[in-house]
Structure formats: C-alpha cells, structure tokens
Amino acid sequence: METSKAGTVRNEKVVNCLYQNPDALFRLICFPWSGGGSVYFANWGQKIHNSVEVHAIRLAGRESRLDEPFANDMNQVLDEIVCALLPILQDKPFAFFGHSLGSYISFMTALYLKEKYKLQPVHLFVSSAVPPHLKALNDNKEGKILTEEQIYQYLQDSGGTPKYILEDKELLQQYMPKLTADAHLLANYTFDISSEAVLSCDITCFTGSEDKVNYIKAWKDLTSGSFHSHVLPGNHFYLMDSANETFIKNFITKCLELWMLVNS
C-alpha cells in the first residue's frame, strides 16, 4: 500500500491536472516548451469543453520538482513520463499536444507507448517544431543554444518571454539553468525515420506566421493517418495570444468529438 501511495504521489509530480473532470470523454496530455512548466497548459482545463480533461507534463527541476536534477537524456524523460501516464491512459481515449520541445517529447512518448504497450493517442497535435527526422536540416535555434548569450538572444528573438524578465538579470538567471538543460536535451536528441510510417493516428501541426520553423508539412511522414496544418498569427509563442489559444482548444475538441463520432 505504501508503495502504491508513493507511486501515486510521484505520478502527480510528473502529471499535473488542476481541473479534474471525471465525466470527460477524453484526456488531453500537454507537453511544455523549453524551460516551461506545467501550469500554463494545466490551466487549459478551466476553459475547455467539458468533454476534455487536461493534464500537463511537469519535467524535473521545475515547480514542485525544483529539488530534482534536470534530465539530460531523452530516454530518461520518456521512461518517467510513460510510467506516470500509464495509470490514466487505459480507460479513456487520449490525445497529445506539445509545443516546441514538447512536440518532440509528445511524439516520442506516443511512439514509446505504441511500441511497448500498444497504446496510441487518437490525435497528436504539435506546435512550432520542425519534424524530428528533419530537425538537423533546420536552423533550429532551440537545439543549438549552448551558451547564456545565445539563450538570451533566442528569448529576445522569439518574443515569448515577458520584457520584465529579460530586463531583470536576477530573474533571467533563474531561467537559465532550465533553458540550458532543455537545450542540451534537444540538441542531443535525434530521430531516424524508418521506411514506414511510425504512427497511425492523425497529426495536426500549428505554427505562428512569424515563427522561423520550416518543413512543417513533413510531419505527415510520421503517420499513416491524416495530416493537417494551421498557421496562426504571431511568433514562436503565438499560442499565448488569447484568440489563438481559444482556436487551438476548440479545434482539438472538434477533432476529438469527430473521432468519437466516427469510432462509435
């Protein structure tokens, strides 16, 4: 019993659900960007259709896990996430949404679940990320940032960090360890696509009109399911615009409800 309780506490550290919805038909698991925590996406649960319950991934070294060392290996991240997710993915259909670094982690988590547990999201939603098999071909700043100077320049260019943080050296220093750790995690991550599609679920890719992300449509190479893409106004963090956020949540809900209709 004690082990079970410890495991539950551990899982809740990794997966954050601020607005539990036992009557929901679907679960949406969200994966944060480099340096990000779980709270932004966990708050989606407050204003999303009641058919969806939102969970957000919390990586080591942030929020309630500040005392834990940052992960430096993608396999370590995947093992931890899958262990925490398995108890909540077996009784209801689920979907993944990832932004930037979170797109890669969500994709690899979906692949891990399919290969080892024959589980798969009904839909994979990715955002502002070059397809993993083409990542090396793109001038992907998020993956090449290795110094504090480069990270600072990236934050300025992307426009997703509040100005007061960039102008406050002490506050910025608090963010640097997370950004550096995630940058190394991404830089050391590679994916080689096989000759066959690796997933069978549908994939939708979102990106900002001013974002410097290329080859978006190549995400379709990673599934035998359908593929759609949407360009919304804004930069790398376009999703923080309230109108864009509402569009994304509504689109996700409609996709999941359509899946239910087709598969019922």
N, C-alpha and C positions, 0 to 999 in steps of 0.2 A: 504493500500500500504506500509506503513511504517513497519507494522508487517511482511509483505512478505519479504521486504528487510532485515529486521533484521534476519529473519529465514534463508535467503539465506546466509548471512554473517556467521551465526552460523554454517550452514551446511558445508561451505567451511573451517571453522576452524577444523571441525572433519574429513572431507574427502578432501584429497589433490590430485589434478590432475594437475601435472606440464606440461603434454603434451596432451592437448585436441585433440581429433580425432573424429569429428562429423560423419565421414563416416565409423567409425569402426562398425563391425558386432556384437562384444561382448564387455562387460565391465569386467575387471578383478579387483576385490577388494582384496587388500593385507593387512594383519594384522601383525604388528610388534611383535618382541620378547620382553622379559622383559627388561625394561629400554630403549627400542628402540623408535625411532620417525618414521615419515612417509617418510622422504626424500629418504632413501635407495631404498625403493620399488617404490616410485613415479618416480624415475629416470629410472625404467624399461621401462617406456613409451617412452623413447628416442630410445631404441634399441630393439623393439619387432615388430612382424609382424603388418602391418597396418590394419589388421582385428581386432586388440585388442586395446582398450583404457584402460590404467591402472590408478586406483585410489588407494590411500593408506590411511589407518586409522591413525589419529593422536589423541592419548589419552590425557586426561587432564594433565597439569603440564609439558608439553614439547613443544619445538619450539614456535609457535605463541600463545600457551596456557600456557605459564610459570606462568601467574598470577592466574591461576585456581588451586584449590586444587586437589591432586591426588584422584582418585576414590578408594574407599575401599570396594565396593560391586559389584559383577558381574552383578546383575540386573540393577544397575545404569548404568554400562557400556553398556549393551545391549540396554537399552531404548534409550540412547543417540545415539548410532551407527545406530540403526534401523530408528530413526527419521531423521537422516541426510541422510541415504541411500535411503529411500523410493522414493524421487523425481527422482532418477537416475536409478532405477531398474525396472521400469514398462514398458519401451518401447523397451528394447533390452535384449537378453539372457545374463546372467552374471555368473561368476564363482568366487570362493573364493580361496585365497592362504594364509595360515597362517604358521608362523614359531614359534616353541616352544610355549610360552604363546599365541601367535597369533593363533596357531592351535585350542586351546580351545575356544578362543573368536570367531573365524570364525565358528566353529561347532555350538556353542550356538546361534550365530546370525542366522545361517541357520535354526536351529530348531525353533527359535523365529518367523522368517519370515514365515515358513511353517505353524505353528500352528495358528498365528494371522492374516496373510494376504494371505495365500495360495500361497505364492511366495517361490521359492526354486532355489538355484544355479543349473546350468546344470552339474556342476562338483565341487567337494570340493577337493582341494589339501592341504594336511597337511604335516608338516615337523618337524622332531626332537621332537616328542611328544608322550608320552605314551597314548594309548587310554583313554579317560576320565573316562570310567567305571572301568578301572584297575589302575588308577593313584595312588591310595592308596597302591597298592601292590608293587610299584616300588620304588627303592631308588632314588627318583627324587629330586636332589639337588635344582632345581629351586623352588620347592614348599616348601622345608624345611629350606631355608635360612632365618634366622631371626635376625642375628647379622652382623655387618660390617665385622667381621673377617671371618665369613662363606661366605659372599658375595665375599670378596676378594679372598678367596681360590677357589670359584666357577669360578671366572673370570680367574684365573690362569689355572685351570684345563681344562676349555672349550676351551681356545686358541682363542676365538673370539674377545678379546679386545686387541687393539694395545699395544705393550710393553711400549710405551712412556706414555700412560695413567696410567698403573699400577705403573710406577716408579715416577709419578708426584702426590704427595699426595694431592695437592690442586685441581688438575683436577679430581682425583679419588673421592674426597669429593663431587664434583658437581654431580657425577653419583649416589652416594649412596642413596639419597632420592628417586629417581625414582626406583632403583633396590629394595629397601626395600619395597616401596609401592606395586610394582608389585608382589613381593614375597608373601606378605600378601594376595593380591588379589587371587593369585593362590592357596595358602595354604588353604584359606577359601572356595574355590570352590569345590563342589562335584557334581557328576552326577550319578544317578542311572538309569541304562538301564531298559526299560520295557521288557516284553516278546516278543515284536515285534520290527522289525527294525524301527528306528525313522526317517530316511531319505530314499528317493528313488533315489537320484542322485548317480552317480558314485563317488567313493573316490579313490584318489591316495595318497600314503604316500611316502615321500622322507626322507632319513636319511643319516648321514655320517658313513663311515665304522669304524671310531674310536670313534663314539658317544656312550655314555652309555644310550641308550634308548631301552627298552625292550618291548615285546608284540606288536610290530608294526602291525603284521597281524591281530590283534584283532580289528583294525579299521573297518574291514569288518562286524563286528557285528552291526554296527551302520547304515547300509543301506541295502535296498533290491536291490540296484543297484550293478554294478560290482566293484571289488576292485583290485588294483594293487599296488605294492611297488617297489621302486628303492633304491638301496644302492649306494651312490656316494662316491668317496674318500675324506676323511677329517674328522674333528672333529665336534663338535656341530654347528659350523658356517661354515660348508663345502660349503654352498651356496655362500659365498663370493669369492670363487675361480672362476675366470672368465669362465673357461671351464664348471664348474658345473652350474653356473648361466645361461650360454647360453643353456646348455642341458635342464634345467628346463623350460626356456621361450619357447624353441622350442617344448618341449613335451606338454606344456599347449596349445600352439597354435594348434598343430596337434589334440589334444583331442577335442578342441572346434570346429575345422573345420569338424572333423568326426561327431560330434554331429549334426552340421548343415546339413551335407550330409544325415544322417540317418533320420532326422526330417523334411527335406524339402519336 
